[in-house]
Amino acid sequence: MELDFERCYRAVDSRDQRFDGWFYTGVTSTGIYCRPSCPATTPKRENVRFFPSAAAAQGAGLRACRRCRPDAAPGSPEWDVRADVVGRAMRLIADGVVDRDGVPGLASRLGYTERHLHRMLRAELGAGPLALARAQRAQTARVLIETTGLGMTEIAFAAGFGSVRQFNDTVREVFALAPSELRAARGRGPVAVGAGTITVRLAYRPPLHVGALLEFLALRAVPGVEEVRDGTYHRGLSLPHGPGEVALTPAAGYVSATLRLADLRDLAPAVARCRRLLDLDADPVAVDATLAADPALAAAVVAEPGVRFPRTPDHPFEAAVRAVLTQQVSLRSAIPLLARLVAHCPPHPAEADGADATGRRRQGRDGGDGGRKLRGFPQAREVTKAPDAAFRGPVARRETIRALARAVADGDLSLDGDWVQTRRQLVTVPGIGPWTAGYVAMRGLGDPDVFLATDLAVRRGARALGLPDDPKTLDAYAERWRPWRSYAATRLWRAAA
């Protein structure tokens, strides 16, 4: 990643929070690194270095600023818009793949050798996969230290460290405080909210249109999996080490996320998936500037700045099933079909026995013994076991879902690879066409530049804004919205509603 010194320094001098997460400011005279928006006095030019990642700053021997907390900055929006190897690697590292499977596992998922992957990440981010994962572990450890009453040994392994010594050394190096000092510096004890329950703040770049976000999620909420209630979005999660549940409440400058986890090792993946779900790492100013340049969308952008397009949090397979069941029926009609499938799929083993990863019985919301109210969307292997009663409607649609589930479960179809390649693979499944593949790329893979010109709601929204609603003509018109056509489609859906 090329960092222009003058542009970066101007962002720091103006404390422009839009650049938080894009790069990090290293101050050699103090030995710290900061967000661009840090409120401290602007450092002298000769004392400044810019880094493309927190891991690169840490590798240069700098510690995180205690005032602006750069380790908790929004993620770089670059990884949302890139489908290349580095972009995919960053998303997988955020999901904890290195902690679970090591660098060999990450390289295998990406189809490259470890050496070549390390070389690409070093060139782009100034740090290899181990350093990037280490920076994430440090942030996870800090959250657990400051928000829970867990012992330091438990925190060390929950954050993904291989030993307590490694945990202590990393925390001291990154934050210039011992773990016990970091907890004491918080100024108050951890909030007691129950075993396995953690509340964190998820930062984002303003503006964020909360109303549009919650309306989008509420309209598509599948009973038993998700719900919107009193300004909060509740969602069940299927995480690498077990089930979880999250309550997401947007606030000024951040989203409050209360996570209930069966296994605390899933904290980092859960946070990454919640950020992706709500599209919190987007650059809304850049998106809105492109869309507002079109007179047809300008008024809507001015009236509703910061509209995001939410993604599916657990796996792109969920978006694929949603797309298949929404084909040729209204969204309102598709929700009961999805709820029926969820109800008939076998639960996650940890949900079935009511125990967490340590064997302890889970506590319900009222403090009594009980399971979670919401579950994660069924994974491909679970859908392959669903009986005929789980499906209602044409037999062909049922067989499409089963064929899709088998292909994903058996590894014949990968839904976490290159966006273009994934769409090509999807249309080889009988019953899946370009619209379905495009919807999966948009909401499952997070491709920001998908336009569903044949979508009925998109066409209705276009007509409402005075745009052509013929699919071919509309698709050609949408070229002016690149590279943000997914956001344009989201605004057309709102116009149709």
N, C-alpha and C positions, 0 to 999 in steps of 0.2 A: 504494500500500500504506500503510495507516494504522499508525503505530507508536505505541503507548501508552507514554509516557515512564516511568511508574511500573512497569509490567510489565517493560519492557526493562531498567530500572535494577536491579530485583530480580534479574533473570537474570544481569546482569553482577556484581552484588555476591555472588551465590552461585556464580559461575563455572560456570553450568549449561551443559554442552556440548551439551545437546539443542537449544539455540537457535543453535548455530554454523551459519552459512549462512542463517538466517532474517533476520538483520539484522547490521549492523556498527556498532561503537562508535567514534565519532570523539572524540578528546581534543584540544581546542583549545589547551590549555596546552603540549602537547608536539608537536603537529602530526602525530600518527600516528592510524591507525585499527586496531582490533583485533577479534578474535573475542570473543563474549560470555564465553567460557571462559578468556580470557587470564589467566595466573597472576600478572600484575603487580598492584600495589596498586590497589584500586578508586579511580578518579578522583573528584574532587569533582563534585557535581551540576552546579554552575555551569560546569564545564569540559567537559561531555559533550553530544554531539549523536548522534543515531541515524540511520543511513542504511539504505535498503532494499537497496542493492547496493554492491559494492566500487567499481564505476564511479562511483557517486554520491559516495562518500567521496573518491575520487581527484579528481573534478571540483571538490570543495570545497578542493583544495590539500593534502590529507593524504597521507602516505606509509604504506606497509604496515609494521606492527610486525614487527621482526626476531625477536621472541621467540615469538609465537604464530602467525606466518605466516598471516594471514587470507586471503591469496590462495589458500591450499591447503585451505581449509575445505570441508566437504561442501556440495553444492549445496542450494538451498532446496527442501524437499519440496513447496512450493506449485506448482512447475512440473510435478510428477508428477500432481497431482490436478486441474489446470485444463486444459480443452480450448478455452478462449477464445483470442482472437488473441494476447494477451500471453504466455500459457503456451506456445503453439505457436511464437511468435517466439523465446522464450528457448531452447527446445529446438533450433531451427534455428541460432541464433547459436552455441550450444555445439557444433553439428556443423560449424561453419566456413563457413556459407553466405555470411556477409558478407565473409569473406576471399576466397572464391572468386568470388562474383557481385556483391559490393557491396550497398549498401542497395537499389538498384533490383531486384536479384534476389530479395532477401528480401521486399520488398513485393509483388513479382509472385507469389511462392510463396503468400503469405497472402491475396492478392486485395484489397489496400488500396493507397491512394496512399502515397508516401513521407512526405508531410507528415502525413497522419493517423496513420500508424504511429509516426512520431517523437513526435507529441503523446501517443499512448496510452502509449508506453514511458516518456516523461518523467513523466507523471502517476503511473504505478505504481512506477517504479524510480528516478526522479530522474536518469535518464540516457537518452540516445538510443541507437540501434543502433550507431553508430560508437564511442561511448564504451564500450558494453558489450563490443563486439568487441575494442577496444583493451585493456581490462582482461584479457580472456582471452589475448590475444597476450603481454601482460607475464608472465602466469603460465607460458605455454608457453616463453617465452624463459628464464625463471628455471630451469625444469626442464632445458633443454638446456645452459645455462651450467654448472649444478652437477653434471650426470650424464654429460656427454659431453666428449670432447676436441676437438670441432669448433671451427673458427675463428669469430670473432665475426661475420664477414660471412656465413658459411654459416648461423649461427644466426639472424641477422636475417631472412633470407628464408625459412628453414624455419619460423619462428614466425609468418610472415604479414605482416611489415613491408614497406612499399613501398621503404624506403631504409635504409641503415646509420645515417644521421643520425637518422631517426625512431626507430629502434631504440635508439640511445644516449640520446636525449632522454627516451624513455618509461621506460627502465630507471632512469635517474637520478631522474626525477620520482616514480616509484612506490616505488622501494626506497632512495632517497637514497644510492645507490652507483653508480659506473660499472660496466659489465659486467665489466671485468677485476677490479675490486675485489670484486664479488659472487662471482666464481669463487675469488679468493684467500681471501675470508672463510669459504668452506666448510671450510677447514682441512685439506683433503686433495685429491689429484688425482682426476679422474674415473675411474670403474671401467672398465677395458678389457673390454668384453663383445662386441666385434665391431661392424663398421660397420652402422649402421642399427638397432642394438639398444639399447634404453633401458629402465631399470627405474625405476618411479615408485611412490610410495605413494598409494593411494586411500583417503582418510578416509571414515568412516561414523559414523552415530549409533548407539551401542549401545542395546540388545543386538542381536547378529547370530547367528542359529543356523546355524553353519557346516555341521553335519551335514545338516540339512534342505536347505540350499542345494545342497551337492554331490550329495546323493542325487537331488534333483529333476533336476539337469543330467545326471547319469550315466544315469538311467533313460531320458532322451530323447536321448542323444548319438547323432549320426549319424556312422558311420564315414567318415573322409575329411574331415570338417568339424570334429569336436570329440571330446574324450575327457577322462575324469577319471582321473588316475593319481597315486598317492602323495599324495593331499590337494591336488592342483593340477588346475585346470580348464584345458585347452588348447583353443584355438579359432582357426580361420582366419577372417580378416576381409576383406570387400570394401570398401575405403576409396575416397574420392573420387579420389585420385591413383594408386592401385595396390593390390595385395594386401598383406596383413599377417598376422601371427600373434601371439597373446598367450598367456601363461601366467599364470594368476591364482591366487595362493596366499593364502587368508585368514590373518590373524594378529591378535594382540590390538590393537584400535584402528585397524587399517588392513588393506587388501588389497594385497599386493605384486603389481605388474603388470609383467612383462617383455615388452616389445613389440619385435617385429622388423618393421620397416617398409621397404617399397620406396622410399618417399618421406617424408622427415621432415616435410614440410608436413602429413602426416596425423596428427601426434601429438595435437593437440587433439581432432579428431574421434574418434580411437581411444580416448582417455581418456573422452570423453563417452559413447561407445557402451558401453564396459566398465562404467562406472558405471550406466548404464541396464540393461545386461544383468543385473547382480547386484542391482539395486534398491537401490543404496547411498545414494541421496538420500532414502529414505523416513524417516518419523517413526515408528519401531516402537512407541514408548511410546503414542502416540495410537491407533495401530491396535489394539494389544493391549488397551488400556483399553476400547475399544468392544466387542471380541469377548469379553473376559473378563466383561463384564456379563451375558452369556448363560450360565446354569448349564451348558448342554450343552457349551460350549467352554471354560469357565473352567479346568478341570483341565488341558486340553491347553495352554492359554496359559501357565499357571504352570510346567508341565513343560518347555515348549519356547518360551521367550520369543524374540521377534525373528525369527520365520519370515517370509521375503520371498517375493515371486513374481517369478521371473526373466523377462526379456523377450528378444525376439530382437534381436541387436545391429545388424545391417546394414540391414534394411529390413522393413517389415511384410509384404511379399510372402512372406518366408520363413514367417511364421506362417500365412499363408493356404494355402500349399502343404502345410504340416504338417497343418493342420486338414482339408483335403480328403482327404489320404491316410490320415487317422486315422478318417474317417467309416466307421461300421459295421464296423470291425475293431479289434482290441486294439492298445494302444500297442506291445506286443512285436512284433506282426505288421507294424505300420506302419514300424518302423525300417529293415528291409531294403528296403522300397519306396522310402523316402527315399534310402537309400544308393545304390540302383540308379539313381535319377534323377540324383543328383550325379555318379556315375561316367560317365554318358553325356552330360552337358552339356559343351560346349566350355569350356576354361579361360579365365581372364582373360588378355588378351594379354601382360601383364607376367609372368604365371606361365609362359606358354607358351615365351617365349624365354629365361627364366632370368636376366633382367637387371633391375636396379633402374631408378628413374626417371632416373638420371644416365648410364645405359648400362653401369655396372659389373656384372660377374657377381656374383650373390648368393653368400654363403657359407652352407654347411649348418651344422647344429648341431655337427658335429665339426670345423668349420673348413675343410673341403674345399669344392670347388666343387659346388654342388647346390641344388635348389629346396627349398621348404618342404614339410613333411610334410603339413600341413593347408591346405585352401583355404577361402575364404569360400563361403557358401551361394550357389548360382547365382542370378543376377538374372533378372528377367523376360525380358529380351532373349535371354539364353542359353537359357532354358527353351523359348522359341519355336522354337529350332533343334534341340531334342532329338529324336532319331528314335523310332519306335514302340517300339524295343527298350528305351528308357528307362523304359517303363511296363509294369507287370504288374497284371492285374486287369481289371475291367469297362471296356469301351470308353467308357462314359458318364463314368467318373471321369477317364480320360485326356483326354477332350474338355473336361471342366470345367477341368482344369489348363491346358490350352492356351488356352481362351477367356479365362481369368483372366490368363494371362501376356500375351496379345495386348492385352487391355484396358489393363493397366498399362504395357506397353512403348510403346503408341501414345498414352498420355496420356488415354485415355477414362475411366480409373478412377484416381482419386488415393487413395493410402493414407496420406497424411500430413496430411489436413485435419481438420475437425471430427469428433469421434468418432461422434456420432449420424448425421451426414450420410454418413460412410464406411460405416457399417453398412447404411444404406438403399441405398447404391449396390451394395454387395456382394451383397445378396440378389436383385438384378436379373440377376446372372450365372447362367445355367442350371446347376443342380446345387449351388448354394450356398444354404443355409437359415439360419435364425436361430442354430443352434448354432455353425456355422462362422463366421458374422459376429461372434458374441460372442467366440469364441476369438481371432479376429484383433484385436478391440478390446482384449482382455485382454493377450495376449502380444506382439502386434505394435505396437499403439498405446500400450499402457501404461495403459489405463483402469483405475483401482483399484476401480471399483464395478460390475463385471460378474459376474453369477451364472448359471452354466450348469445350470439346474435339471434339464434332460433328460439331462445327462451321466451315463453309467452309473457311473463311478467316484465322482462326487459323490454320487449316490444311495446307493451302497454305504457311503460314508463317513458319510453322514447316518444310515443304518440302524445302523451300528456305534456311533454316539453316542446312539442312542435317539431320533433325530429322524424325522419323517415322510419317507418316500422317494417318495411320489407327487409327480410334478413340479409340479403346480399347487399343492398344499398346501405343498411345500417352498419354492417360489418366494415364496409369501406369507409364510412364516415368515422367510425371509432378509431381509425388509424391515428387521428390527431390526438388521441388520449394516451398514446404510448408514453412511457412504460407502465402506466397506471390504469389499465383498462379494467382490472378487477374492481378497483375503487369506483370507476365510472359505472360499472354494472350494479354495484351496491347502491349508488345514488339513483339509478333508474328503477331499481326495485322499490326504493322508498317513494319515488314519484308515482309508481303504479299503485302503491298502497294508499 
